[in-house]
């Protein structure tokens, strides 16, 4: 086994959530993967780890798209992705899995703010495996609107029997898959909703341990330089003189100054200097309108409670969870513009309401200045009508750091120019 390049992630409280040797490495990645990272990569890209053998983690977290949703046609509409089972959709846009492993274990800081975890609502806390990225990685396999496998033992069985370049046993030892599987057609059973692999208590415990190790392997890959490349133009401005040295244009420099000053972006998208992550891992309600094309939004009373909904579900008192109602995790801005071409559409916000960086920056600037649209308008319709729809959740809207920034159109454009320097794989 190759020497690991870092301390094992599962020993460190960190954050995140796509098989294939021969797939190109993510833009900017240069280092060879360790054995556990290669195993995690194989699992991340393995479509067989879904009920219909048609969806992997990468199906919603594509490297060429900044490790998020890879379909322009979906992003330009509801922005939520269909799972392994036809016509089953989530209700949130896939967040980026890049730079996700840097988030801390979910906690309340000294200021009384909830911080960290994974998923838009923070529910992958890291309490189980000591690592939010690993906690998160276990969710989609069993989520009925995602990979939809009926039992975690189905994931373990398929990983243990997969032909990966680096096998599960290579990393975790020859006894890692030493499970007495029942003499039945497990593959057939795992294609049926509600199926449970009949294991003895001893073998179930072994399977549960293997399932945890699968998640830890994915998290190790997500922490690798292939995923967290730090190879944007912004990063390359910090390099010493040489072929990879870059310099921001005057427009980009102006945007960076506005980002840290008048635009107040840095108050949540924190970070300065080399390897800045452009997020503080807190939660906010930005007053984003409901996405009228989101299938979940078809129900007239649907709203996404975000962090507040998670806190309610785990037993926090109403006084706590209602103060967080409608808040979602502050995403990293790295790779915000990364996509195969400028003609492809990305989506922004927890529900994918925005389709352009220009639109969401304009919203930050003018949310509280423009009149309210008389209905459910898309971003394009709202921009054309010079209005903004009502927030999806009206409680707890942040009115201190956005809404009436007083930016000119030229200043908005400069901020967008700066955001475009955060895409990995920059070639001077």
C-alpha positions as CSV (number, residue, x, y, z in Angstrom):
1,X,0.0,0.0,0.0
2,X,1.3,3.4,-0.9
3,X,2.2,5.7,2.0
4,X,-0.7,8.0,2.9
5,X,0.1,11.7,2.4
6,X,-1.9,12.9,5.4
7,X,-3.3,11.7,8.7
8,X,-6.4,9.7,8.2
9,X,-9.4,12.0,7.8
10,X,-11.5,9.9,10.2
11,X,-9.2,10.9,13.0
12,X,-9.7,14.6,12.4
13,X,-13.0,16.5,12.8
14,X,-13.4,17.9,9.3
15,X,-16.5,18.4,6.5
16,X,-18.5,17.1,2.4
17,X,-20.6,14.3,-0.3
18,X,-19.0,10.0,-8.4
19,X,-15.3,4.1,-11.3
20,X,-13.0,4.6,-13.5
21,X,-9.5,4.3,-14.2
22,X,-9.0,6.2,-17.4
23,X,-11.2,9.1,-16.4
24,X,-9.2,12.3,-16.7
25,X,-8.0,13.7,-13.4
26,X,-9.7,16.9,-12.3
27,X,-8.2,20.1,-13.7
28,X,-5.0,21.0,-12.0
29,X,-4.5,17.8,-10.2
30,X,-0.9,16.5,-10.5
31,X,-0.2,14.1,-7.6
32,X,-0.8,10.4,-7.8
33,X,-3.6,9.1,-5.6
34,X,-2.9,7.0,-2.6
35,X,-4.5,3.6,-2.3
36,X,-7.4,4.8,-0.1
37,X,-8.0,7.8,-2.3
38,X,-8.1,5.6,-5.4
39,X,-10.5,3.3,-3.7
40,X,-12.7,6.2,-2.7
41,X,-12.6,7.5,-6.3
42,X,-13.7,4.1,-7.7
43,X,-16.6,4.1,-5.3
44,X,-17.4,7.7,-6.1
45,X,-17.7,6.9,-9.8
46,X,-19.4,3.5,-9.5
47,X,-22.9,3.6,-11.0
48,X,-23.5,0.0,-9.8
49,X,-24.0,1.4,-6.3
50,X,-27.6,2.3,-7.0
51,X,-30.8,0.3,-7.2
52,X,-30.9,0.3,-11.0
53,X,-27.1,0.4,-11.6
54,X,-27.4,3.8,-13.2
55,X,-26.3,6.4,-10.7
56,X,-23.1,7.2,-8.9
57,X,-22.0,10.1,-6.7
58,X,-20.5,11.7,-9.8
59,X,-23.9,11.7,-11.5
60,X,-24.7,14.8,-9.4
61,X,-21.1,15.9,-8.6
62,X,-19.2,16.1,-11.9
63,X,-15.6,17.3,-11.9
64,X,-16.0,19.2,-15.1
65,X,-18.9,21.2,-13.5
66,X,-17.1,22.1,-10.3
67,X,-18.2,18.8,-8.6
68,X,-21.9,19.7,-8.9
69,X,-24.8,19.0,-11.2
70,X,-23.7,18.3,-14.8
71,X,-26.8,18.8,-17.0
72,X,-27.5,22.3,-18.4
73,X,-31.1,21.4,-19.2
74,X,-31.7,20.4,-15.6
75,X,-29.8,23.4,-14.2
76,X,-31.7,25.8,-16.3
77,X,-35.0,24.6,-14.8
78,X,-35.8,22.9,-11.5
79,X,-32.0,22.3,-10.9
80,X,-32.8,19.2,-8.8
81,X,-31.7,15.8,-10.1
82,X,-33.6,12.6,-10.7
83,X,-32.4,9.6,-8.7
84,X,-31.8,6.0,-9.8
85,X,-35.6,5.4,-9.8
86,X,-37.3,7.3,-12.6
87,X,-39.4,10.3,-11.6
88,X,-37.9,10.4,-8.1
89,X,-36.3,13.8,-7.4
90,X,-34.6,15.6,-4.5
91,X,-35.7,19.1,-3.5
92,X,-32.3,20.8,-3.4
93,X,-29.6,21.6,-6.0
94,X,-26.5,19.3,-5.6
95,X,-23.9,21.2,-3.6
96,X,-20.3,21.0,-4.7
97,X,-18.3,18.1,-3.2
98,X,-15.0,19.9,-3.8
99,X,-13.4,21.6,-0.8
100,X,-16.2,20.0,1.3
101,X,-13.8,18.1,3.6
102,X,-12.6,21.3,5.2
103,X,-15.8,21.9,7.0
104,X,-15.8,21.2,10.8
105,X,-18.0,18.9,12.8
106,X,-21.4,20.5,13.3
107,X,-21.4,22.7,16.4
108,X,-22.4,26.0,17.9
109,X,-19.6,28.6,18.1
110,X,-18.9,31.1,20.8
111,X,-21.2,33.7,19.1
112,X,-24.1,31.2,19.2
113,X,-24.0,30.4,15.5
114,X,-24.3,26.9,14.1
115,X,-21.3,26.0,12.1
116,X,-20.2,23.1,9.9
117,X,-21.6,19.7,9.0
118,X,-22.5,18.7,5.5
119,X,-25.6,18.9,3.2
120,X,-27.4,22.2,2.7
121,X,-29.0,21.8,6.1
122,X,-25.9,20.5,8.0
123,X,-27.5,17.2,9.0
124,X,-24.3,15.2,8.2
125,X,-22.8,16.4,11.4
126,X,-19.7,14.3,11.6
127,X,-20.8,13.0,15.0
128,X,-20.9,9.4,13.7
129,X,-17.6,9.0,12.0
130,X,-15.8,12.1,13.2
131,X,-15.9,13.6,9.7
132,X,-19.0,15.3,8.1
133,X,-17.8,14.3,4.6
134,X,-17.9,10.6,5.6
135,X,-21.3,11.0,7.4
136,X,-22.6,12.7,4.2
137,X,-21.2,10.0,1.9
138,X,-23.5,7.4,3.5
139,X,-26.7,9.3,2.8
140,X,-27.2,9.1,-1.0
141,X,-26.7,5.3,-1.2
142,X,-29.9,4.7,0.8
143,X,-31.9,7.8,0.0
144,X,-35.0,6.7,-2.0
145,X,-34.7,9.7,-4.3
146,X,-31.0,9.3,-5.0
147,X,-29.2,6.0,-5.3
148,X,-32.0,4.2,-3.5
149,X,-30.4,1.0,-2.5
150,X,-32.6,-0.7,0.1
151,X,-30.0,-1.8,2.6
152,X,-26.4,-0.7,3.5
153,X,-25.4,-4.3,3.2
154,X,-26.2,-4.1,-0.5
155,X,-23.6,-1.3,-0.9
156,X,-21.0,-3.4,1.1
157,X,-21.7,-6.5,-1.0
158,X,-21.3,-4.7,-4.3
159,X,-18.1,-2.9,-3.2
160,X,-16.6,-6.1,-1.8
161,X,-17.3,-7.8,-5.2
162,X,-16.3,-5.0,-7.4
163,X,-13.3,-5.1,-9.8
164,X,-11.6,-1.8,-8.7
165,X,-8.0,-1.0,-9.5
166,X,-7.4,-0.9,-5.7
167,X,-9.8,-3.2,-3.9
168,X,-11.5,-2.7,-0.6
169,X,-9.4,-5.5,0.8
170,X,-6.2,-3.9,-0.5
171,X,-6.9,-0.9,1.7
172,X,-8.8,-2.3,4.7
173,X,-7.3,-5.8,5.0
174,X,-8.2,-9.3,3.8
175,X,-10.8,-9.7,6.5
176,X,-12.6,-6.4,5.6
177,X,-15.1,-8.4,3.5
178,X,-15.1,-11.5,5.7
179,X,-18.9,-11.6,5.9
180,X,-20.9,-14.8,5.6
181,X,-23.4,-13.8,3.0
182,X,-26.6,-15.8,2.8
183,X,-27.1,-18.4,0.0
184,X,-29.6,-16.3,-1.9
185,X,-29.5,-14.0,-5.0
186,X,-28.4,-10.9,-3.2
187,X,-28.0,-8.9,-6.4
188,X,-31.6,-9.6,-7.3
189,X,-32.8,-8.7,-3.8
190,X,-30.9,-5.4,-3.8
191,X,-32.8,-4.3,-6.9
192,X,-36.1,-4.5,-4.8
193,X,-37.3,-1.7,-2.6
194,X,-37.6,-2.7,1.0
195,X,-35.2,-5.7,0.7
196,X,-33.0,-6.4,3.7
197,X,-30.0,-8.7,3.4
198,X,-30.6,-11.5,6.0
199,X,-27.4,-11.4,8.1
200,X,-26.6,-12.7,11.5
201,X,-26.0,-10.1,14.2
202,X,-22.2,-10.8,13.9
203,X,-22.2,-10.4,10.2
204,X,-24.4,-7.4,10.3
205,X,-21.9,-5.7,12.6
206,X,-19.1,-6.5,10.1
207,X,-21.2,-5.1,7.3
208,X,-21.9,-1.9,9.3
209,X,-18.1,-1.5,9.9
210,X,-17.4,-2.0,6.2
211,X,-20.1,0.6,5.3
212,X,-18.4,3.1,7.6
213,X,-15.1,2.3,5.9
214,X,-16.6,2.9,2.5
215,X,-17.7,6.3,3.5
216,X,-14.3,7.1,5.0
217,X,-12.7,6.1,1.7
218,X,-14.9,8.5,-0.2
219,X,-14.1,11.3,2.2
220,X,-10.4,10.6,1.7
221,X,-10.8,10.9,-2.0
222,X,-12.8,14.1,-1.6
223,X,-9.9,15.5,0.4
224,X,-7.3,14.6,-2.2
225,X,-5.6,17.2,-4.5
226,X,-7.6,15.7,-7.4
227,X,-10.8,17.2,-5.8
228,X,-9.4,20.1,-3.9
229,X,-7.0,21.2,-6.6
230,X,-6.4,24.8,-5.6
231,X,-5.4,25.5,-9.2
232,X,-7.5,28.5,-10.1
233,X,-6.2,31.7,-11.5
234,X,-6.6,33.2,-8.0
235,X,-4.4,30.5,-6.5
236,X,-1.8,31.0,-9.2
237,X,-1.3,34.6,-8.3
238,X,0.4,33.4,-5.2
239,X,2.9,31.3,-7.0
240,X,6.6,32.3,-7.4
241,X,7.7,33.5,-10.7
242,X,7.4,30.8,-13.4
243,X,5.2,29.3,-16.0
244,X,2.3,29.0,-13.6
245,X,2.4,32.5,-12.2
246,X,-0.8,34.5,-12.9
247,X,-1.9,38.1,-12.3
248,X,-5.4,39.3,-11.9
249,X,-6.6,41.9,-14.5
250,X,-7.5,45.4,-13.2
251,X,-11.2,44.4,-13.5
252,X,-10.6,41.2,-11.5
253,X,-8.6,43.1,-8.9
254,X,-11.4,45.7,-8.6
255,X,-13.9,42.9,-8.1
256,X,-11.8,41.4,-5.4
257,X,-11.6,44.7,-3.6
258,X,-15.4,45.1,-3.9
259,X,-15.8,41.5,-2.7
260,X,-13.9,42.3,0.5
261,X,-15.3,45.8,0.8
262,X,-18.5,47.4,-0.5
263,X,-20.0,44.2,-1.6
264,X,-19.6,42.6,1.9
265,X,-19.3,39.2,0.3
266,X,-16.3,38.3,2.5
267,X,-18.4,38.4,5.7
268,X,-19.8,35.0,4.9
269,X,-17.5,33.8,2.1
270,X,-14.4,34.3,4.2
271,X,-10.9,33.7,3.3
272,X,-7.9,35.8,2.3
273,X,-4.7,34.7,0.6
274,X,-3.5,31.4,-0.6
275,X,-5.9,28.4,-0.2
276,X,-8.8,30.6,0.9
277,X,-12.0,28.6,1.0
278,X,-14.5,31.4,0.6
279,X,-17.0,30.2,3.2
280,X,-17.3,30.4,6.9
281,X,-19.4,27.2,7.1
282,X,-22.3,29.0,8.8
283,X,-26.0,29.1,7.7
284,X,-28.0,32.0,6.3
285,X,-31.4,32.8,4.8
286,X,-30.6,35.1,1.9
287,X,-34.3,35.6,1.0
288,X,-33.9,33.5,-2.2
289,X,-37.3,33.0,-4.0
290,X,-38.8,29.6,-4.4
291,X,-37.8,28.0,-7.6
292,X,-41.0,27.6,-9.6
293,X,-39.5,24.9,-11.7
294,X,-38.5,22.7,-8.8
295,X,-40.7,19.6,-8.7
296,X,-41.0,19.9,-4.9
297,X,-42.3,23.4,-5.3
298,X,-45.4,22.1,-7.2
299,X,-47.0,21.8,-3.7
300,X,-48.3,25.3,-3.0
301,X,-47.4,25.0,0.7
302,X,-43.9,23.7,0.2
303,X,-41.1,25.6,1.7
304,X,-37.6,24.4,2.6
305,X,-36.9,24.9,6.3
306,X,-33.2,24.2,5.9
307,X,-31.2,24.1,9.1
308,X,-34.3,24.8,11.2
309,X,-36.0,21.7,9.8
310,X,-33.0,19.6,10.7
311,X,-32.8,21.0,14.2
312,X,-36.5,20.3,14.7
313,X,-36.1,16.7,13.6
314,X,-33.4,16.0,16.1
315,X,-35.3,17.5,19.1
316,X,-34.1,21.0,19.5
317,X,-36.7,23.3,21.2
318,X,-38.9,25.5,19.1
319,X,-37.1,28.6,20.3
320,X,-33.9,27.3,18.7
321,X,-35.0,25.7,15.5
322,X,-37.4,28.6,14.5
323,X,-34.5,31.0,14.8
324,X,-32.7,28.9,12.1
325,X,-35.8,28.3,9.9
326,X,-35.0,28.8,6.2
327,X,-31.2,29.0,6.7
328,X,-28.9,27.0,4.4
329,X,-25.2,26.4,4.5
330,X,-22.9,29.1,3.1
331,X,-21.3,27.3,0.1
332,X,-17.7,27.8,-1.1
333,X,-17.4,30.1,-4.1
334,X,-14.6,28.0,-5.5
335,X,-15.5,26.7,-9.0
336,X,-18.7,28.8,-9.0
337,X,-18.3,29.4,-12.7
338,X,-16.5,26.1,-13.7
339,X,-18.4,24.3,-16.5
340,X,-17.5,22.8,-19.9
341,X,-18.3,26.0,-21.8
342,X,-19.9,29.4,-21.3
343,X,-22.9,28.1,-23.2
344,X,-23.7,25.6,-20.4
345,X,-26.0,26.6,-17.5
346,X,-25.1,26.3,-13.9
347,X,-27.6,26.9,-11.0
348,X,-27.0,28.8,-7.8
349,X,-28.7,28.8,-4.4
350,X,-29.9,25.9,-2.4
351,X,-32.9,25.5,-4.7
352,X,-31.1,26.5,-8.0
353,X,-33.3,29.5,-8.5
354,X,-30.5,31.5,-10.0
355,X,-29.0,30.5,-13.4
356,X,-26.2,33.1,-13.7
357,X,-23.6,34.6,-11.5
358,X,-24.7,38.0,-12.8
359,X,-28.2,37.3,-11.6
360,X,-27.3,36.3,-8.1
361,X,-24.9,39.1,-7.6
362,X,-27.6,41.5,-8.8
363,X,-30.0,39.9,-6.3
364,X,-27.5,40.4,-3.4
365,X,-27.2,44.1,-4.5
366,X,-30.9,44.9,-5.1
367,X,-33.1,42.4,-3.2
368,X,-34.5,45.1,-0.9
369,X,-34.6,47.9,-3.5
370,X,-36.7,46.5,-6.2
371,X,-40.5,46.0,-5.9
372,X,-41.8,42.5,-5.2
373,X,-42.9,40.5,-8.2
374,X,-46.7,39.7,-8.3
375,X,-46.2,35.9,-8.5
376,X,-43.6,33.1,-8.9
377,X,-41.2,34.6,-11.4
378,X,-38.1,32.8,-12.7
379,X,-34.8,34.6,-12.5
380,X,-35.0,35.7,-16.2
381,X,-38.6,36.8,-15.7
382,X,-37.7,38.8,-12.6
383,X,-34.8,40.5,-14.3
384,X,-37.0,41.4,-17.3
385,X,-39.7,42.8,-15.0
386,X,-37.2,44.6,-12.8
387,X,-38.6,43.0,-9.6
388,X,-37.8,40.1,-7.2
389,X,-40.3,37.5,-5.9
390,X,-40.9,37.0,-2.2
391,X,-38.5,34.9,-0.2
392,X,-39.2,31.2,-0.1
393,X,-39.0,31.6,3.7
394,X,-39.7,35.0,5.1
395,X,-38.4,34.4,8.6
396,X,-34.8,35.1,9.5
397,X,-33.8,36.8,6.2
398,X,-30.4,38.4,6.4
399,X,-30.9,42.1,6.0
400,X,-27.6,43.2,7.4
401,X,-25.1,42.0,4.7
402,X,-27.1,42.1,1.5
403,X,-30.2,43.5,-0.1
404,X,-29.2,47.1,-0.6
405,X,-25.5,47.3,-1.3
406,X,-25.5,50.3,-3.6
407,X,-23.3,48.7,-6.2
408,X,-23.3,50.1,-9.7
409,X,-23.7,47.8,-12.7
410,X,-20.0,48.1,-13.4
411,X,-19.2,47.1,-9.8
412,X,-21.5,44.1,-10.0
413,X,-19.7,43.1,-13.2
414,X,-16.3,43.4,-11.5
415,X,-17.3,41.1,-8.7
416,X,-18.5,38.5,-11.3
417,X,-15.1,38.8,-13.0
418,X,-13.4,38.1,-9.8
419,X,-15.6,35.1,-9.1
420,X,-14.6,33.6,-12.4
421,X,-11.0,33.5,-11.3
422,X,-11.9,30.8,-8.7
423,X,-12.3,28.0,-11.3
424,X,-9.7,25.2,-11.0
425,X,-7.6,24.2,-13.9
426,X,-6.5,27.7,-15.0
427,X,-3.9,27.7,-17.8
428,X,-1.9,30.9,-18.0
